[in-house]
Every structure is written in structure tokens, then in C-alpha cells.
């Protein structure tokens, strides 16, 4: 299977060992004192691969979006298609900085699962629909720019994902415990 193939197999879930948990704590502490760019450069030695499962379409994708010192535009297009607005099929290019944030988180958490995606790109029409249903939806949402994603990792604790994302200081982090997801965006550093 090539790195851009859409897959339908579910991967096996992993668990934390004490050693992995300690390593994550050390890595999180070290990354917290680094700049966001140096946190990413700590993982720049090889290809960057991401895996996703869209919870609305049940499509999955595993692809290498960065290798040889540059972004793979075909892979980013495949990611953007998977992360399209599931309501109307509209596609927008996903910000590579958001992908880098997801990559660093996945590596530090040592997850074996793909990101489960609740929401990524939203067309203005979808965002307006959601705003009518909830005051928590921003009028100028980063989702409409291809700069935000709402995710979970089934083999990792949601609060741990949130805490590490906040420590990285690579963008916005929102925690929605009741809805069971973490919002990440490549905007300014802030949390809620």
C-alpha cells in the first residue's frame, strides 16, 4: 500500500508503559522550554507521517506529508480531501503548520492509532449552520481557513493530549471533555 492510499482497516490500540509515560513527561517538559520551531526540529531527522480516520465518512488515510526537507504537496492534497467539509464535500488546503503540530503531538505521545477526526475544514455555510446551533462556534473560525481540527486519539487520554498540546505552544488548544475532543489550530497561542 502506498503512503497516500486510503485504508479501511482499524489499527490495534496500544497502551502506555511506565517508561513511555516517563518519556512523555520528560519530552513535554523539554519541549515546553523550547520554542515551537525547535520542538518540531527535534523530529526533523526523517519523514513525517500522519494517519487519520474521519468519523463522519469512515475514510482513513496514512501518508508521509514531509520528507527530504520539504512538504509533499500531493500528500497534503490527500489530507485536505480527507479533512474536507463532510456536509457538502468542499475542500480547502490544510495548513502545513497544523500538520506539523499534529505530527509532534503524535510522536511525543507515542500513539499507534490514527487521529480520529470530528471536524476539520468547514465551509462558511457549515460554520454558519453550527453557529445557529451553538454559541461556542466562532464566527471567523480557523476551521474555515483550513487551520483547525477537532480530534481525539483512542489510545491516549484526552486530557494528556490537551496538556501536551498546550505545553508545545504551537497554536490554539481547546478542550471539550463532554464532547470528547480536543480542538487544535495554527493560530496564536491560547487555550480554553
N, C-alpha and C positions, 0 to 999 in steps of 0.2 A: 504494500500500500504506500503511495507517495505521500509526502508531507502535506499536501493540500487536499487529500481525499476527505470527503465527509463520511464519517463512520457511524454505525448504529449499535455497536457493542458497548455494553456498560463495563467500565473498568472496575477491578476489585478495590474495595476500601482498605486503607491502611490505618494503623493506629500509632500514636506517639509512644516511643520508648522513653525511659528516663533520660538517656543520653541525648536523644533528639530534642526533648523538651529543654534540657540544659543548653544545648547548642543554639536553639532558637532564642532563648533568653540572652545569651551572650551576644549573638548576632544582632538582636534587636537593640541591645544597649550600645553596641559598637556603631550600629547604623544611626542611632538617634543622635550621636555626636558628630556624624559625618554630614556633609552636605548631600542633598538628594542626588546630585550628579555623581559624587563619589560612591554612594550606595549602589548605583547602577554600574559604575565602572568596576566594582568588586566582582561583578558577574559578566564582564565583557570578554572573558577569555575564550568563549566559544559561541556556538549558535544559540539563539534564544527561541525557544519553542513554547507555544501555548496551546491549550486544549479547552474547548468549550462544549457545553450542552445547552441548547436553547430549550427552556422548559415549556415554551409555547408551541414550538414546531417539532420538538423532539429531534431536531437535527444536531449532529455533533461534528466537530472539526478539530483536528490536531495538525498544526502546521508550524514550520520554522519561519518566523517573520523577520529575523535578523541574522545575518551570517556574513563572514568575510568583511566585517567592518561597515556593513550597510544594510538598510532595510530592504526587504524583499517585497516589492510593490504588488506582485501577483498574490502573495500570501496575505498582505493587508487587504487587498480587494476581496479575497475569500472570507477573511474575518469580518469585513464590513458587510458582506452579503449575509453571513450567518447572524450578525447582530443587527440586521435591518428591523424596521418597524414591522412587527408581526401583524399589526392591524390592517395595513394597506400595502405592504411589500416595498415601501420606499427605502432606498439605500443611501447612506451617506458615508463617506470615508471616515473611519475611526482614527482618532488622533494617536500617532505612534507613542507619544508620551504617556497616554493612558495604558497602552500595551506594555510599555516598559515598567510602569507601576505594578501591573498585574504580574509580570514576569518576576520581578524582585520579590513580591509577596509570596508567590508560589514556591520559589526557590528557598526562601527563608523558612517557610512553613513546612517544607519537605513533603508537600501533598502529592499523593499518587492519583488523585481524582481530577477530572476536568472542572473548570469553573461552571457552576450551574447558573445560567443567566436568566434573571427575572425580566430585566428591561435593559436595553442599551440605547440605540438610536431611536428617537421619537420624532415623527414629523410634527410640524406645527399643529396640524389638525388633531393628532393623537394627544399632544400635550394639552391643547385646549379642552378636549374631552375629559382628560384626567383632572384638569384644574376645576372643571364644573363639579366633579365628584369629591374632591378633597382640597382643602386649603393648604395642604403640605406640598403641593406641586408648584414649583416656581414658574412664574410667567415666562422668564427668559432662561429656562432650564438648560444646563450644559448637555443634557440628553439631545436637545435639538441641534447641537453643534457637533455631535459625534465625539464628545469629550467626557461622557459619563456612562457608567454601567452599574446596575444593581445585581449583586452576585452573592453566592454562598459557595463554600467548599464542603461537600458532605462528609469528608473525613477529618475536618477540623472544626473546632469550637468557634462559633460566630464572634464571641467577644474577643477571642485571641486574634482573629482576623482583623477586627476593628482596631484593637490596641496596637498591633504591629503596623497597620496602615497609618495610624496617627503618628507613631514614632518615626516613620520614614519621612514624614513631612514633604511628600511629593505632590500633594494636592488636597482636595476636599474629601472628607470622610464623614458619612452619615450612618448612624446605627439605628436599625429598625427591628428591634428584638421581636416584637409581636408579629410582624410580617415575615420574620426570619430571613433578613438580608442585610448586607452592608452596601451602601452607596459609595462609589469612588468616582472622583472626577479629576481632570488635569487642570483645574482652575487653581485659584490661590489656596494656600494652606489654611484650612479652617476645619472645624468639626462641630457636630451636633448630635 
